[in-house]
Amino acid sequence: DMFNKIYKTLIVGMSVALLTACSGGAASNGSSNSSQSGTEAASEDSKKEGADSAVLNDGELAPEMVLTDWDGNEYKLSDQKGKKVYVKFWASWCGVCTSTMPEFEELVANHEGFDIITVVSPGHYNEQSKEKFKEWFTQQGYNIPVYFDDSGEVMEAYGVRAFPTAAYIGSDGVLVGTLPGAGDNARIQEAFNTIVK
């Protein structure tokens, strides 16, 4: 059925993504937290076509995120209930992150049915200071929403070990899955289409 085709596509995508993540230990922080894989992006109930829209996603609630934007305004994940959220954890030193930025900017401009945020952690995971990151980012001319995990605790809570890493969060606040590596825009959109709420 249609879900099995999407599921198989995500498995292939996940295999490719795992091969395209920056690591080298730079993102490793010794955290023992782990999350479901992106292939578990839909609950068992949602696998049935025409699943009841009241069905919640399988999994645990996503760890809270309290981040600041470029201007110091606070962003809280718990304030986003009712919205699906795609979170991309990345770093300025990650070649995969920067080389795939043009495609990611297209996703930011053309996605449907979910919000997108990106998270960097200045001074942690080999990332430069916030001031230097802002200067570097401005020079790159990227057009993406960036939020700062100043303490590094959000990345630790999500078990980030390589960059980029994506978190798929349902509108019910459930962390449906995380996936290291660069994701193809079509697969990201398909994954969100399989998330029940």
N, C-alpha and C positions, 0 to 999 in steps of 0.2 A: 504494500500500500504506500501511499504518499509519505507517511511518517518514516517508514523504513528507508526510503530513498534519501530523505533528508538526514536520517541517522547515519547512513553509510557515507554521505557527503561530509558530514561533520567528522567522522572517524578519519577519513583521508585528510581533511583539512587540519585536524589535530596533529596527525603524524607529520605533516609538512611544517606546521607551526612549531612543533617541538624542535625541529631541525633549524629553525630560523630565529631562535631566541638568543640574545646576548646574555652571557653568564660569566664564566671565568671566576665564579665565587663572589663577584662584586655585589650581587644582589642577595647573597646568602647571609642570613643573620642568625642562624642557629635556631630559628623558630621551629617548633614541632607541629604548628598548625598546618592542616592540609584541608583542601576543599574538594568537592566533587569536580570531575572533569566537565568540560563544555559539552561532551557527548551526552551527558545526563541532563541536557538543557530542558527537558520536558518531563512533567510528572507522568506516572503510569496512567492516571486517568485521562491525561491530555492526549495519549496515544490513540484513543478512540476518536474517529472523526466525529465532529459535532459535539465535542465534550462540553459539558455544562459550564457556562462562564463563571459560575460561582465556585468551581473547584479551585483549590489553592495549589500552588506549586509544591513539589516535594522538596524537603531540605529544611535547613535551619535559617533563622533570620540572619541577614547579612550583618556583620559587625558594624556598629555605628561608625560613621565617618564625620569628623568635625574638621573641616578644612577651611582655608582662607583663599580668596581669589587674589588676583593681581593687585587690587586696591585694599586688601585687608578685610573685605566683607566675608562673613561666615557662611559656610555651606554645610548643612547637616543632612545626611542621608535620610534620617527619620522624618524630615520635613518633605520628602519626595514621595511619600506613600500615595499610591494611585498612579504612579508613573513607573514604567520599566526604565532601568538605567544601565547603560553600558559604561564601564569604568576601564580606562586604559592607564595602567601604571607604566611609566617609562622613565628614561634618563637621557640627558643630553649627550653623554658619552657613548650611548648605544648606537652603533652603526645601522643595525636593523631598524631601530626606531626612526632614525632620521632619514634613511633611504626610502622608507615606506610612507613618509609623511605626505607626499602629494596625493597618494591614493586615500590616505586617512582623511585628508582635508575634503576630498570628494564625499566621503561618508558623512562627515560633519555637516556638509552643505545639503545632502540629499537623503538622509535617513528618514524612516517613517516608523512611528509607533513606539519610540523610545528616546530618552534623553542621552546625551553623551557628555562625559567629563573626562579629563585626563588629570593624572596625579603625578607630581614629582616630589621628591623629598630632599630639599636643599640641605647639604651638610651630612647626608646619610647615604649609604649605598654608593659611595664614591661620587656622589653628585656634588657639583660646585655650590658655593654659597648662593643664597637667594639673590643678592645683588648681582653677582656675576652671571647667574642663570638668566635673570631678567635682561641683562645687557646682551648676552648671547642670543636669547630668544628673539629679541627685537631685531637684531641683525639678520636673523634667518627669515623674518617676514612671515612666519607661520600664522595661519588663521584658525586656531583651535582654542577651546576653553581650557585654561590651565588652572589647577588648584594645587595648593601647597600643603603637604603633610610635613609640617615643621618639626615634629617630634620623631617621625619615622614609625610611630605606633600603628598608623593605619596600614601601612605596607606589611608590618609585622603581623597584624591581626588577620590579614588576607593571605599570609603565607607566601608572599612574593619572593621568589628565588632567582628569577631571570627576567630580563626586560626584552620586549614588552610582555606584560601579563594582562589579560582581560578578565574582568568580573562581569557576569551576567546576573542582573538582579531583577526579579519580578516586581510588578506593581504592588504585590502584597508584602514586599520587603524581604522576600526569601532569596538567599544566595543560591541561585539555580546551579551555577558552576563557575569555575575559573579555568583559564586556558593560557599557558605560556606560549609565546611566539607571535609572529605577525599574522593577523587574520585577514582573509580575503573579504572585501566589502560585501559581496553577495552572500557568502556564508554567514557573516555576522547578521545580516538582515534576516536570512532564513532561520537562524537560531532564535532570534527574537520573535519571529512569526510562530515558532513552536512553543514558546513559553505561554502557558495558559493565561496568566494575568500579568 
